[in-house]
């Protein structure tokens, strides 16, 4: 039992560190996904309110980036 008790504290510490790191990675990933969508949403609201003087930039290579590029082209025309 002494050997098991000796290893318990480092294992708990490793689990806590792993939990913290995975939580931080999850939050950063969520921000990476949602921040461009929030910017695009604000720009869409501006366009709906006929406020065409605000520029926005979303530099991504996925569908969100394509949508932002098409909105930017429409916004500038």
PDB file of N, CA, C and O in Angstrom, chain B, residues numbered from 101:
ATOM      1  N   UNK B 101       0.822  -1.204   0.000  1.00  0.00           N
ATOM      2  CA  UNK B 101       0.000   0.000   0.000  1.00  0.00           C
ATOM      3  C   UNK B 101       0.860   1.260   0.000  1.00  0.00           C
ATOM      4  O   UNK B 101       0.448   2.286  -0.541  1.00  0.00           O
ATOM      5  N   UNK B 102       2.029   1.198   0.589  1.00  0.00           N
ATOM      6  CA  UNK B 102       2.885   2.377   0.656  1.00  0.00           C
ATOM      7  C   UNK B 102       3.300   2.817  -0.740  1.00  0.00           C
ATOM      8  O   UNK B 102       3.370   4.013  -1.026  1.00  0.00           O
ATOM      9  N   UNK B 103       3.575   1.855  -1.603  1.00  0.00           N
ATOM     10  CA  UNK B 103       3.969   2.185  -2.977  1.00  0.00           C
ATOM     11  C   UNK B 103       2.806   2.826  -3.741  1.00  0.00           C
ATOM     12  O   UNK B 103       3.006   3.774  -4.500  1.00  0.00           O
ATOM     13  N   UNK B 104       1.620   2.319  -3.542  1.00  0.00           N
ATOM     14  CA  UNK B 104       0.431   2.882  -4.213  1.00  0.00           C
ATOM     15  C   UNK B 104       0.181   4.303  -3.705  1.00  0.00           C
ATOM     16  O   UNK B 104      -0.059   5.214  -4.498  1.00  0.00           O
ATOM     17  N   UNK B 105       0.238   4.489  -2.403  1.00  0.00           N
ATOM     18  CA  UNK B 105       0.024   5.822  -1.840  1.00  0.00           C
ATOM     19  C   UNK B 105       1.101   6.812  -2.295  1.00  0.00           C
ATOM     20  O   UNK B 105       0.829   8.001  -2.456  1.00  0.00           O
ATOM     21  N   UNK B 106       2.298   6.322  -2.496  1.00  0.00           N
ATOM     22  CA  UNK B 106       3.398   7.171  -2.937  1.00  0.00           C
ATOM     23  C   UNK B 106       3.151   7.676  -4.358  1.00  0.00           C
ATOM     24  O   UNK B 106       3.509   8.810  -4.676  1.00  0.00           O
ATOM     25  N   UNK B 107       2.548   6.857  -5.213  1.00  0.00           N
ATOM     26  CA  UNK B 107       2.298   7.229  -6.602  1.00  0.00           C
ATOM     27  C   UNK B 107       0.984   7.977  -6.809  1.00  0.00           C
ATOM     28  O   UNK B 107       0.754   8.524  -7.887  1.00  0.00           O
ATOM     29  N   UNK B 108       0.138   8.009  -5.818  1.00  0.00           N
ATOM     30  CA  UNK B 108      -1.185   8.633  -5.981  1.00  0.00           C
ATOM     31  C   UNK B 108      -1.084  10.142  -6.205  1.00  0.00           C
ATOM     32  O   UNK B 108      -1.738  10.670  -7.104  1.00  0.00           O
ATOM     33  N   UNK B 109      -0.298  10.829  -5.428  1.00  0.00           N
ATOM     34  CA  UNK B 109      -0.203  12.289  -5.538  1.00  0.00           C
ATOM     35  C   UNK B 109       0.322  12.730  -6.915  1.00  0.00           C
ATOM     36  O   UNK B 109      -0.280  13.622  -7.514  1.00  0.00           O
ATOM     37  N   UNK B 110       1.409  12.156  -7.447  1.00  0.00           N
ATOM     38  CA  UNK B 110       1.849  12.565  -8.791  1.00  0.00           C
ATOM     39  C   UNK B 110       0.815  12.277  -9.885  1.00  0.00           C
ATOM     40  O   UNK B 110       0.675  13.052 -10.832  1.00  0.00           O
ATOM     41  N   UNK B 111       0.104  11.177  -9.753  1.00  0.00           N
ATOM     42  CA  UNK B 111      -0.920  10.853 -10.755  1.00  0.00           C
ATOM     43  C   UNK B 111      -2.073  11.841 -10.702  1.00  0.00           C
ATOM     44  O   UNK B 111      -2.578  12.258 -11.744  1.00  0.00           O
ATOM     45  N   UNK B 112      -2.490  12.217  -9.517  1.00  0.00           N
ATOM     46  CA  UNK B 112      -3.557  13.216  -9.383  1.00  0.00           C
ATOM     47  C   UNK B 112      -3.090  14.549  -9.957  1.00  0.00           C
ATOM     48  O   UNK B 112      -3.843  15.230 -10.653  1.00  0.00           O
ATOM     49  N   UNK B 113      -1.847  14.918  -9.664  1.00  0.00           N
ATOM     50  CA  UNK B 113      -1.295  16.163 -10.192  1.00  0.00           C
ATOM     51  C   UNK B 113      -1.255  16.133 -11.721  1.00  0.00           C
ATOM     52  O   UNK B 113      -1.606  17.121 -12.365  1.00  0.00           O
ATOM     53  N   UNK B 114      -0.831  15.011 -12.305  1.00  0.00           N
ATOM     54  CA  UNK B 114      -0.812  14.881 -13.762  1.00  0.00           C
ATOM     55  C   UNK B 114      -2.217  14.964 -14.355  1.00  0.00           C
ATOM     56  O   UNK B 114      -2.409  15.553 -15.419  1.00  0.00           O
ATOM     57  N   UNK B 115      -3.178  14.388 -13.683  1.00  0.00           N
ATOM     58  CA  UNK B 115      -4.567  14.464 -14.157  1.00  0.00           C
ATOM     59  C   UNK B 115      -5.079  15.899 -14.121  1.00  0.00           C
ATOM     60  O   UNK B 115      -5.753  16.334 -15.055  1.00  0.00           O
ATOM     61  N   UNK B 116      -4.773  16.633 -13.069  1.00  0.00           N
ATOM     62  CA  UNK B 116      -5.204  18.022 -12.961  1.00  0.00           C
ATOM     63  C   UNK B 116      -4.538  18.874 -14.039  1.00  0.00           C
ATOM     64  O   UNK B 116      -5.194  19.706 -14.666  1.00  0.00           O
ATOM     65  N   UNK B 117      -3.244  18.672 -14.254  1.00  0.00           N
ATOM     66  CA  UNK B 117      -2.530  19.415 -15.294  1.00  0.00           C
ATOM     67  C   UNK B 117      -3.114  19.079 -16.670  1.00  0.00           C
ATOM     68  O   UNK B 117      -3.311  19.975 -17.491  1.00  0.00           O
ATOM     69  N   UNK B 118      -3.386  17.823 -16.922  1.00  0.00           N
ATOM     70  CA  UNK B 118      -3.999  17.423 -18.192  1.00  0.00           C
ATOM     71  C   UNK B 118      -5.377  18.035 -18.386  1.00  0.00           C
ATOM     72  O   UNK B 118      -5.727  18.461 -19.486  1.00  0.00           O
ATOM     73  N   UNK B 119      -6.152  18.077 -17.314  1.00  0.00           N
ATOM     74  CA  UNK B 119      -7.477  18.694 -17.385  1.00  0.00           C
ATOM     75  C   UNK B 119      -7.368  20.180 -17.695  1.00  0.00           C
ATOM     76  O   UNK B 119      -8.117  20.698 -18.522  1.00  0.00           O
ATOM     77  N   UNK B 120      -6.444  20.865 -17.039  1.00  0.00           N
ATOM     78  CA  UNK B 120      -6.254  22.296 -17.295  1.00  0.00           C
ATOM     79  C   UNK B 120      -5.802  22.554 -18.730  1.00  0.00           C
ATOM     80  O   UNK B 120      -6.319  23.453 -19.394  1.00  0.00           O
ATOM     81  N   UNK B 121      -4.844  21.772 -19.204  1.00  0.00           N
ATOM     82  CA  UNK B 121      -4.363  21.956 -20.570  1.00  0.00           C
ATOM     83  C   UNK B 121      -5.451  21.679 -21.599  1.00  0.00           C
ATOM     84  O   UNK B 121      -5.573  22.410 -22.581  1.00  0.00           O
ATOM     85  N   UNK B 122      -6.229  20.648 -21.388  1.00  0.00           N
ATOM     86  CA  UNK B 122      -7.294  20.341 -22.346  1.00  0.00           C
ATOM     87  C   UNK B 122      -8.401  21.397 -22.289  1.00  0.00           C
ATOM     88  O   UNK B 122      -9.005  21.707 -23.316  1.00  0.00           O
ATOM     89  N   UNK B 123      -8.672  21.947 -21.120  1.00  0.00           N
ATOM     90  CA  UNK B 123      -9.659  23.019 -21.002  1.00  0.00           C
ATOM     91  C   UNK B 123      -9.180  24.267 -21.737  1.00  0.00           C
ATOM     92  O   UNK B 123      -9.950  24.897 -22.462  1.00  0.00           O
ATOM     93  N   UNK B 124      -7.923  24.620 -21.555  1.00  0.00           N
ATOM     94  CA  UNK B 124      -7.362  25.778 -22.249  1.00  0.00           C
ATOM     95  C   UNK B 124      -7.400  25.568 -23.761  1.00  0.00           C
ATOM     96  O   UNK B 124      -7.763  26.479 -24.504  1.00  0.00           O
ATOM     97  N   UNK B 125      -7.031  24.383 -24.214  1.00  0.00           N
ATOM     98  CA  UNK B 125      -7.071  24.088 -25.645  1.00  0.00           C
ATOM     99  C   UNK B 125      -8.500  24.153 -26.181  1.00  0.00           C
ATOM    100  O   UNK B 125      -8.717  24.639 -27.291  1.00  0.00           O
ATOM    101  N   UNK B 126      -9.460  23.681 -25.424  1.00  0.00           N
ATOM    102  CA  UNK B 126     -10.865  23.736 -25.831  1.00  0.00           C
ATOM    103  C   UNK B 126     -11.382  25.159 -25.943  1.00  0.00           C
ATOM    104  O   UNK B 126     -12.095  25.493 -26.889  1.00  0.00           O
ATOM    105  N   UNK B 127     -11.025  25.996 -24.981  1.00  0.00           N
ATOM    106  CA  UNK B 127     -11.450  27.403 -25.014  1.00  0.00           C
ATOM    107  C   UNK B 127     -10.824  28.118 -26.201  1.00  0.00           C
ATOM    108  O   UNK B 127     -11.496  28.884 -26.892  1.00  0.00           O
ATOM    109  N   UNK B 128      -9.547  27.873 -26.438  1.00  0.00           N
ATOM    110  CA  UNK B 128      -8.878  28.524 -27.571  1.00  0.00           C
ATOM    111  C   UNK B 128      -9.477  28.064 -28.901  1.00  0.00           C
ATOM    112  O   UNK B 128      -9.644  28.876 -29.812  1.00  0.00           O
ATOM    113  N   UNK B 129      -9.798  26.799 -29.024  1.00  0.00           N
ATOM    114  CA  UNK B 129     -10.416  26.288 -30.236  1.00  0.00           C
ATOM    115  C   UNK B 129     -11.807  26.884 -30.438  1.00  0.00           C
ATOM    116  O   UNK B 129     -12.178  27.240 -31.556  1.00  0.00           O
ATOM    117  N   UNK B 130     -12.566  26.989 -29.365  1.00  0.00           N
ATOM    118  CA  UNK B 130     -13.900  27.581 -29.458  1.00  0.00           C
ATOM    119  C   UNK B 130     -13.820  29.037 -29.895  1.00  0.00           C
ATOM    120  O   UNK B 130     -14.626  29.482 -30.711  1.00  0.00           O
ATOM    121  N   UNK B 131     -12.854  29.784 -29.361  1.00  0.00           N
ATOM    122  CA  UNK B 131     -12.680  31.186 -29.776  1.00  0.00           C
ATOM    123  C   UNK B 131     -12.267  31.269 -31.237  1.00  0.00           C
ATOM    124  O   UNK B 131     -12.731  32.153 -31.957  1.00  0.00           O
ATOM    125  N   UNK B 132     -11.409  30.369 -31.686  1.00  0.00           N
ATOM    126  CA  UNK B 132     -10.950  30.359 -33.073  1.00  0.00           C
ATOM    127  C   UNK B 132     -12.126  30.130 -34.021  1.00  0.00           C
ATOM    128  O   UNK B 132     -12.165  30.685 -35.119  1.00  0.00           O
ATOM    129  N   UNK B 133     -13.078  29.314 -33.591  1.00  0.00           N
ATOM    130  CA  UNK B 133     -14.229  29.013 -34.429  1.00  0.00           C
ATOM    131  C   UNK B 133     -15.271  30.132 -34.360  1.00  0.00           C
ATOM    132  O   UNK B 133     -15.821  30.520 -35.390  1.00  0.00           O
ATOM    133  N   UNK B 134     -15.548  30.650 -33.173  1.00  0.00           N
ATOM    134  CA  UNK B 134     -16.668  31.575 -33.018  1.00  0.00           C
ATOM    135  C   UNK B 134     -16.335  33.027 -33.311  1.00  0.00           C
ATOM    136  O   UNK B 134     -17.222  33.767 -33.738  1.00  0.00           O
ATOM    137  N   UNK B 135     -15.121  33.467 -33.105  1.00  0.00           N
ATOM    138  CA  UNK B 135     -14.790  34.876 -33.302  1.00  0.00           C
ATOM    139  C   UNK B 135     -15.042  35.340 -34.737  1.00  0.00           C
ATOM    140  O   UNK B 135     -15.659  36.390 -34.915  1.00  0.00           O
ATOM    141  N   UNK B 136     -14.598  34.615 -35.771  1.00  0.00           N
ATOM    142  CA  UNK B 136     -14.931  35.059 -37.133  1.00  0.00           C
ATOM    143  C   UNK B 136     -16.431  35.060 -37.408  1.00  0.00           C
ATOM    144  O   UNK B 136     -16.928  35.913 -38.143  1.00  0.00           O
ATOM    145  N   UNK B 137     -17.147  34.111 -36.824  1.00  0.00           N
ATOM    146  CA  UNK B 137     -18.591  34.086 -37.017  1.00  0.00           C
ATOM    147  C   UNK B 137     -19.257  35.289 -36.357  1.00  0.00           C
ATOM    148  O   UNK B 137     -20.209  35.846 -36.904  1.00  0.00           O
ATOM    149  N   UNK B 138     -18.771  35.690 -35.200  1.00  0.00           N
ATOM    150  CA  UNK B 138     -19.311  36.880 -34.547  1.00  0.00           C
ATOM    151  C   UNK B 138     -19.033  38.134 -35.367  1.00  0.00           C
ATOM    152  O   UNK B 138     -19.905  38.994 -35.496  1.00  0.00           O
ATOM    153  N   UNK B 139     -17.831  38.247 -35.921  1.00  0.00           N
ATOM    154  CA  UNK B 139     -17.506  39.394 -36.774  1.00  0.00           C
ATOM    155  C   UNK B 139     -18.389  39.418 -38.021  1.00  0.00           C
ATOM    156  O   UNK B 139     -18.879  40.471 -38.430  1.00  0.00           O
ATOM    157  N   UNK B 140     -18.579  38.258 -38.607  1.00  0.00           N
ATOM    158  CA  UNK B 140     -19.411  38.167 -39.794  1.00  0.00           C
ATOM    159  C   UNK B 140     -20.863  38.504 -39.462  1.00  0.00           C
ATOM    160  O   UNK B 140     -21.549  39.135 -40.266  1.00  0.00           O
ATOM    161  N   UNK B 141     -21.324  38.101 -38.318  1.00  0.00           N
ATOM    162  CA  UNK B 141     -22.672  38.423 -37.871  1.00  0.00           C
ATOM    163  C   UNK B 141     -22.843  39.929 -37.700  1.00  0.00           C
ATOM    164  O   UNK B 141     -23.862  40.487 -38.107  1.00  0.00           O
ATOM    165  N   UNK B 142     -21.859  40.585 -37.103  1.00  0.00           N
ATOM    166  CA  UNK B 142     -21.920  42.042 -36.944  1.00  0.00           C
ATOM    167  C   UNK B 142     -21.957  42.732 -38.301  1.00  0.00           C
ATOM    168  O   UNK B 142     -22.710  43.686 -38.492  1.00  0.00           O
ATOM    169  N   UNK B 143     -21.152  42.258 -39.236  1.00  0.00           N
ATOM    170  CA  UNK B 143     -21.131  42.848 -40.576  1.00  0.00           C
ATOM    171  C   UNK B 143     -22.469  42.632 -41.279  1.00  0.00           C
ATOM    172  O   UNK B 143     -22.951  43.531 -41.968  1.00  0.00           O
ATOM    173  N   UNK B 144     -23.067  41.472 -41.121  1.00  0.00           N
ATOM    174  CA  UNK B 144     -24.368  41.203 -41.740  1.00  0.00           C
ATOM    175  C   UNK B 144     -25.437  42.122 -41.150  1.00  0.00           C
ATOM    176  O   UNK B 144     -26.309  42.603 -41.874  1.00  0.00           O
ATOM    177  N   UNK B 145     -25.375  42.364 -39.853  1.00  0.00           N
ATOM    178  CA  UNK B 145     -26.324  43.292 -39.234  1.00  0.00           C
ATOM    179  C   UNK B 145     -26.130  44.706 -39.769  1.00  0.00           C
ATOM    180  O   UNK B 145     -27.102  45.424 -40.001  1.00  0.00           O
ATOM    181  N   UNK B 146     -24.871  45.107 -39.965  1.00  0.00           N
ATOM    182  CA  UNK B 146     -24.600  46.428 -40.531  1.00  0.00           C
ATOM    183  C   UNK B 146     -25.145  46.541 -41.949  1.00  0.00           C
ATOM    184  O   UNK B 146     -25.725  47.564 -42.312  1.00  0.00           O
ATOM    185  N   UNK B 147     -24.964  45.503 -42.744  1.00  0.00           N
ATOM    186  CA  UNK B 147     -25.468  45.512 -44.113  1.00  0.00           C
ATOM    187  C   UNK B 147     -26.992  45.577 -44.095  1.00  0.00           C
ATOM    188  O   UNK B 147     -27.590  46.306 -44.886  1.00  0.00           O
ATOM    189  N   UNK B 148     -27.623  44.818 -43.199  1.00  0.00           N
ATOM    190  CA  UNK B 148     -29.084  44.844 -43.099  1.00  0.00           C
ATOM    191  C   UNK B 148     -29.583  46.222 -42.686  1.00  0.00           C
ATOM    192  O   UNK B 148     -30.664  46.640 -43.103  1.00  0.00           O
ATOM    193  N   UNK B 149     -28.806  46.933 -41.869  1.00  0.00           N
ATOM    194  CA  UNK B 149     -29.180  48.276 -41.427  1.00  0.00           C
ATOM    195  C   UNK B 149     -28.713  49.346 -42.414  1.00  0.00           C
ATOM    196  O   UNK B 149     -28.804  50.541 -42.133  1.00  0.00           O
ATOM    197  N   UNK B 150     -28.208  48.905 -43.581  1.00  0.00           N
ATOM    198  CA  UNK B 150     -27.734  49.794 -44.643  1.00  0.00           C
ATOM    199  C   UNK B 150     -26.577  50.683 -44.188  1.00  0.00           C
ATOM    200  O   UNK B 150     -26.462  51.835 -44.607  1.00  0.00           O
ATOM    201  N   UNK B 151     -25.734  50.138 -43.335  1.00  0.00           N
ATOM    202  CA  UNK B 151     -24.505  50.818 -42.913  1.00  0.00           C
ATOM    203  C   UNK B 151     -23.352  50.173 -43.685  1.00  0.00           C
ATOM    204  O   UNK B 151     -22.850  49.113 -43.311  1.00  0.00           O
ATOM    205  N   UNK B 152     -22.950  50.829 -44.756  1.00  0.00           N
ATOM    206  CA  UNK B 152     -21.953  50.239 -45.646  1.00  0.00           C
ATOM    207  C   UNK B 152     -20.556  50.799 -45.428  1.00  0.00           C
ATOM    208  O   UNK B 152     -19.656  50.508 -46.216  1.00  0.00           O
ATOM    209  N   UNK B 153     -20.352  51.581 -44.400  1.00  0.00           N
ATOM    210  CA  UNK B 153     -19.055  52.226 -44.212  1.00  0.00           C
ATOM    211  C   UNK B 153     -18.090  51.422 -43.346  1.00  0.00           C
ATOM    212  O   UNK B 153     -16.947  51.838 -43.159  1.00  0.00           O
ATOM    213  N   UNK B 154     -18.510  50.318 -42.831  1.00  0.00           N
ATOM    214  CA  UNK B 154     -17.667  49.520 -41.938  1.00  0.00           C
ATOM    215  C   UNK B 154     -17.022  48.369 -42.694  1.00  0.00           C
ATOM    216  O   UNK B 154     -17.711  47.579 -43.340  1.00  0.00           O
ATOM    217  N   UNK B 155     -15.715  48.277 -42.614  1.00  0.00           N
ATOM    218  CA  UNK B 155     -14.992  47.169 -43.249  1.00  0.00           C
ATOM    219  C   UNK B 155     -14.698  46.094 -42.207  1.00  0.00           C
ATOM    220  O   UNK B 155     -14.569  46.387 -41.019  1.00  0.00           O
ATOM    221  N   UNK B 156     -14.596  44.871 -42.657  1.00  0.00           N
ATOM    222  CA  UNK B 156     -14.253  43.768 -41.761  1.00  0.00           C
ATOM    223  C   UNK B 156     -13.355  42.800 -42.502  1.00  0.00           C
ATOM    224  O   UNK B 156     -13.367  42.730 -43.731  1.00  0.00           O
ATOM    225  N   UNK B 157     -12.589  42.067 -41.748  1.00  0.00           N
ATOM    226  CA  UNK B 157     -11.658  41.113 -42.350  1.00  0.00           C
ATOM    227  C   UNK B 157     -11.706  39.793 -41.602  1.00  0.00           C
ATOM    228  O   UNK B 157     -11.562  39.751 -40.380  1.00  0.00           O
ATOM    229  N   UNK B 158     -11.907  38.739 -42.333  1.00  0.00           N
ATOM    230  CA  UNK B 158     -11.834  37.380 -41.798  1.00  0.00           C
ATOM    231  C   UNK B 158     -10.923  36.616 -42.735  1.00  0.00           C
ATOM    232  O   UNK B 158     -11.258  36.401 -43.900  1.00  0.00           O
ATOM    233  N   UNK B 159      -9.784  36.210 -42.235  1.00  0.00           N
ATOM    234  CA  UNK B 159      -8.814  35.525 -43.096  1.00  0.00           C
ATOM    235  C   UNK B 159      -8.759  34.048 -42.735  1.00  0.00           C
ATOM    236  O   UNK B 159      -7.959  33.622 -41.902  1.00  0.00           O
ATOM    237  N   UNK B 160      -9.613  33.290 -43.370  1.00  0.00           N
ATOM    238  CA  UNK B 160      -9.631  31.847 -43.182  1.00  0.00           C
ATOM    239  C   UNK B 160      -9.814  31.189 -44.524  1.00  0.00           C
ATOM    240  O   UNK B 160     -10.268  31.823 -45.477  1.00  0.00           O
ATOM    241  N   UNK B 161      -9.467  29.932 -44.607  1.00  0.00           N
ATOM    242  CA  UNK B 161      -9.543  29.215 -45.870  1.00  0.00           C
ATOM    243  C   UNK B 161     -10.727  28.245 -45.928  1.00  0.00           C
ATOM    244  O   UNK B 161     -10.844  27.476 -46.881  1.00  0.00           O
ATOM    245  N   UNK B 162     -11.591  28.273 -44.937  1.00  0.00           N
ATOM    246  CA  UNK B 162     -12.717  27.347 -44.917  1.00  0.00           C
ATOM    247  C   UNK B 162     -13.984  28.063 -45.393  1.00  0.00           C
ATOM    248  O   UNK B 162     -13.898  29.123 -46.012  1.00  0.00           O
ATOM    249  N   UNK B 163     -15.126  27.506 -45.117  1.00  0.00           N
ATOM    250  CA  UNK B 163     -16.406  28.067 -45.568  1.00  0.00           C
ATOM    251  C   UNK B 163     -16.667  29.442 -44.963  1.00  0.00           C
ATOM    252  O   UNK B 163     -17.250  30.306 -45.618  1.00  0.00           O
ATOM    253  N   UNK B 164     -16.246  29.647 -43.734  1.00  0.00           N
ATOM    254  CA  UNK B 164     -16.419  30.966 -43.100  1.00  0.00           C
ATOM    255  C   UNK B 164     -15.624  32.013 -43.859  1.00  0.00           C
ATOM    256  O   UNK B 164     -16.111  33.122 -44.077  1.00  0.00           O
ATOM    257  N   UNK B 165     -14.418  31.678 -44.260  1.00  0.00           N
ATOM    258  CA  UNK B 165     -13.604  32.597 -45.042  1.00  0.00           C
ATOM    259  C   UNK B 165     -14.222  32.896 -46.391  1.00  0.00           C
ATOM    260  O   UNK B 165     -14.183  34.037 -46.852  1.00  0.00           O
ATOM    261  N   UNK B 166     -14.799  31.876 -47.038  1.00  0.00           N
ATOM    262  CA  UNK B 166     -15.469  32.091 -48.318  1.00  0.00           C
ATOM    263  C   UNK B 166     -16.666  33.017 -48.157  1.00  0.00           C
ATOM    264  O   UNK B 166     -16.893  33.904 -48.980  1.00  0.00           O
ATOM    265  N   UNK B 167     -17.422  32.805 -47.099  1.00  0.00           N
ATOM    266  CA  UNK B 167     -18.577  33.655 -46.842  1.00  0.00           C
ATOM    267  C   UNK B 167     -18.148  35.094 -46.559  1.00  0.00           C
ATOM    268  O   UNK B 167     -18.782  36.043 -47.019  1.00  0.00           O
ATOM    269  N   UNK B 168     -17.081  35.241 -45.809  1.00  0.00           N
ATOM    270  CA  UNK B 168     -16.568  36.586 -45.517  1.00  0.00           C
ATOM    271  C   UNK B 168     -16.076  37.267 -46.789  1.00  0.00           C
ATOM    272  O   UNK B 168     -16.307  38.461 -46.978  1.00  0.00           O
ATOM    273  N   UNK B 169     -15.405  36.526 -47.661  1.00  0.00           N
ATOM    274  CA  UNK B 169     -14.925  37.104 -48.911  1.00  0.00           C
ATOM    275  C   UNK B 169     -16.091  37.534 -49.800  1.00  0.00           C
ATOM    276  O   UNK B 169     -16.046  38.606 -50.403  1.00  0.00           O
ATOM    277  N   UNK B 170     -17.109  36.726 -49.882  1.00  0.00           N
ATOM    278  CA  UNK B 170     -18.259  37.103 -50.715  1.00  0.00           C
ATOM    279  C   UNK B 170     -18.991  38.293 -50.109  1.00  0.00           C
ATOM    280  O   UNK B 170     -19.481  39.148 -50.846  1.00  0.00           O
ATOM    281  N   UNK B 171     -19.074  38.364 -48.805  1.00  0.00           N
ATOM    282  CA  UNK B 171     -19.705  39.514 -48.154  1.00  0.00           C
ATOM    283  C   UNK B 171     -18.882  40.763 -48.366  1.00  0.00           C
ATOM    284  O   UNK B 171     -19.438  41.845 -48.556  1.00  0.00           O
ATOM    285  N   UNK B 172     -17.567  40.634 -48.335  1.00  0.00           N
ATOM    286  CA  UNK B 172     -16.690  41.781 -48.550  1.00  0.00           C
ATOM    287  C   UNK B 172     -16.853  42.290 -49.976  1.00  0.00           C
ATOM    288  O   UNK B 172     -16.922  43.501 -50.185  1.00  0.00           O
ATOM    289  N   UNK B 173     -16.914  41.411 -50.946  1.00  0.00           N
ATOM    290  CA  UNK B 173     -17.090  41.824 -52.330  1.00  0.00           C
ATOM    291  C   UNK B 173     -18.417  42.537 -52.511  1.00  0.00           C
ATOM    292  O   UNK B 173     -18.480  43.551 -53.205  1.00  0.00           O
ATOM    293  N   UNK B 174     -19.492  42.020 -51.893  1.00  0.00           N
ATOM    294  CA  UNK B 174     -20.791  42.659 -51.998  1.00  0.00           C
ATOM    295  C   UNK B 174     -20.756  43.988 -51.268  1.00  0.00           C
ATOM    296  O   UNK B 174     -21.337  44.973 -51.724  1.00  0.00           O
ATOM    297  N   UNK B 175     -20.076  44.011 -50.140  1.00  0.00           N
ATOM    298  CA  UNK B 175     -19.996  45.213 -49.317  1.00  0.00           C
ATOM    299  C   UNK B 175     -19.287  46.334 -50.056  1.00  0.00           C
ATOM    300  O   UNK B 175     -19.674  47.496 -49.930  1.00  0.00           O
ATOM    301  N   UNK B 176     -18.251  46.005 -50.830  1.00  0.00           N
ATOM    302  CA  UNK B 176     -17.474  47.028 -51.522  1.00  0.00           C
ATOM    303  C   UNK B 176     -18.142  47.517 -52.793  1.00  0.00           C
ATOM    304  O   UNK B 176     -17.833  48.609 -53.270  1.00  0.00           O
ATOM    305  N   UNK B 177     -19.050  46.731 -53.349  1.00  0.00           N
ATOM    306  CA  UNK B 177     -19.710  47.128 -54.609  1.00  0.00           C
ATOM    307  C   UNK B 177     -20.863  48.056 -54.380  1.00  0.00           C
ATOM    308  O   UNK B 177     -21.517  48.477 -55.334  1.00  0.00           O
TER     309      UNK B 177
END
